[in-house]
Amino acid sequence: MTKLTSITIFIAGIFASAHAISAEPIEVIKAVKVTEPEKVELGKMLFFEPRLSKSGYISCNSCHNLATGGVDALPTSVGHNWQQGPINSPTVLNANYMLAQFWDGRASDLQAQAAGPIENPKEMGYSHALATQTIASMPAYRAHFAKVYGDENVTIDRLTDAISTFEKTLVTPNGPFDQYLLGKQDAISVDAKAGYQLFKSKGCVSCHNGPAVGGTMYMKMGLIKPFHTNNPAEGRIAVTGKEADKFVFKVPTLRNIELTYPYFHDGSVWTLEEAVNTMADIQLGQKLSDKENLEMVAFLVSLTGDQPQITLPILPPSNKNTPRPVPFSHDPMSSKPVSSEPLK
């Protein structure tokens, strides 16, 4: 009888815990299960491959550095020929939870996003044709493509499919707040618990919810008060053409937010303390006390999870058939422009 009672209490506890978790607006981030390891490995190689850029220097990891929270820690990114990017680079961590990619949501998924920077003249500055030619010029890459896709044909669809498959593994589970949601009460501090209650009561969860604590909707930046910035980006209007979408952006994830500074689409704010106060002011029309700010920041810091543990890939060497990189507008040793011809 005692044994049955203990089992009953244990089962009841499980159901109560599950109900408590389901009642929260934030969900636990789960560890990823890799089902296509060879495709993930190929995607990792291509994610770190600088020869997908015209300069032979810029890779996906340049703007989405996996050593620094999946961002480049700059207000806006540095592109081909040292051009200034138009907008802050969002983190690639947990990006698969987003309803769309880019701040304005112009890419429907990670594969569509991966294709964009390659041919953007202000980013990687290349073309899809030259990018695939470059990869196909190397026998080791062709062997990888044959193993993953059944033949050696290198296409932009296969290339971006592999990159996106790797990016889907870049999740950050087991953060202190996840442990708290799973019932470990001492996983976060008293201040963080108070900050979470503020996060809910002030209305932050209306936009920042779900596993990624954001990324599932669009919202106007400057809902209550205007957001003043010199950044030219105007948000969803660039995609929809609708005036109502001016300054409407994808709500960013707050996972690992302590690592992904500077903040906002213009990268104008460098500290969580200032970011929290700004959002409370322009989005909610509220002013936080110093204590409330401290508590809210403590909660946000608890959203940092286990970072992906990446072993850097060894990339195949270029050869006489590989298009040459063009790192500068002109060859510094000559007045003649450099072309993307194969090595001789």
C-alpha positions, 0 to 999 in steps of 0.5 A, a space after each residue: 500500500 505504501 509503495 503504491 501511494 509513493 508511485 501515485 504521488 510520483 506520477 502526480 508530481 510528473 503531471 503537475 510539473 508538466 502542467 506548470 511548464 505548459 502554463 508558462 509563456 516560455 518553453 524549454 529549448 530541447 537539445 537537437 537530435 542529429 539525423 543526417 550527420 554527413 549532411 550536417 558535416 558538409 553544411 558545417 564546412 560550407 558555413 566556415 567556407 570563406 571561398 563562398 565570397 568574392 574576397 575569399 575571406 568572408 564566410 557565414 561565420 564572419 557575421 554569425 560567429 559561433 565563438 561570440 553567440 552567433 553574431 559579430 558583435 558589431 552595430 552592422 556587419 563588415 561586407 565585401 571591400 569593407 562595406 558597411 552592412 545595412 543592419 545588425 546581424 541577428 544571431 544564428 543560434 536557435 534561428 530555426 525557431 524563427 517564423 522567417 529569417 532576416 529582420 524584415 522576414 524576407 527569407 521564409 526559412 534558413 535555406 532561403 536565408 543562406 542564399 542571400 548573402 552570397 550574392 549580395 554585393 555588400 556582403 559576400 559579393 559573389 554570385 551563385 554560379 561562381 560559388 558553386 563553381 568554386 566548391 565543385 572545383 575541389 574533388 573533396 567537396 564533390 565527394 562529400 556532395 556525392 555521399 550526401 546527395 547521391 551524385 557529385 553535382 554541386 547546386 546552390 539548392 544543395 549548397 544552401 540545404 547543407 548549410 541550413 541543416 547544419 544551422 538547425 543543430 545550433 540550439 542552446 539547451 540547458 540554460 538556467 531558466 530551462 532548468 528552472 522551468 523543469 522544476 529546479 527552483 534554485 537554478 536561477 537567482 531570486 532576482 531572476 525569478 522577480 525579473 521573470 514575474 516582471 517580464 510577464 506582468 509588464 507585458 513583455 511576453 506578449 511578443 517574447 514567448 515560446 522556446 526562443 523567447 521571441 521570433 514568432 511574430 512581427 512588431 513595430 519598433 516604437 509602438 508607444 513612442 518613436 524609436 530614433 535611429 540613423 539606420 535606414 532600414 524600414 522593416 517589413 515595408 520593404 517586403 510587403 510595400 504596405 505603409 502599415 509595415 513601416 518600422 515593423 520588424 521580426 521580434 528577436 529571440 532573447 535566448 543568449 541575449 547577454 552574448 548578442 550585443 549590440 542590440 536592436 536592428 541598428 545595433 545602437 545599444 551596447 548594454 542589457 540595462 539600457 536595452 531593457 529601459 528603452 524597450 519598456 519606454 518605447 514599447 510599453 510606455 513604462 519606466 522601470 525602477 533601478 531595482 526592476 531593471 536589475 531584476 529584469 536583466 538577471 532574468 535575461 541572463 538566465 536565458 543563456 544556454 549551452 553553446 554549440 561545441 564546434 570542432 573547426 572543419 579542415 577545408 579542401 585546398 584550392 587548385 588550378 580550377 578554383 576561381 581566384 579570390 578578389 580580396 580588393 577592388 584592384 590587385 595592390 601590385 598592379 593597376 589592373 583589376 583582378 578577375 575571378 579566373 581559375 588559378 593557372 
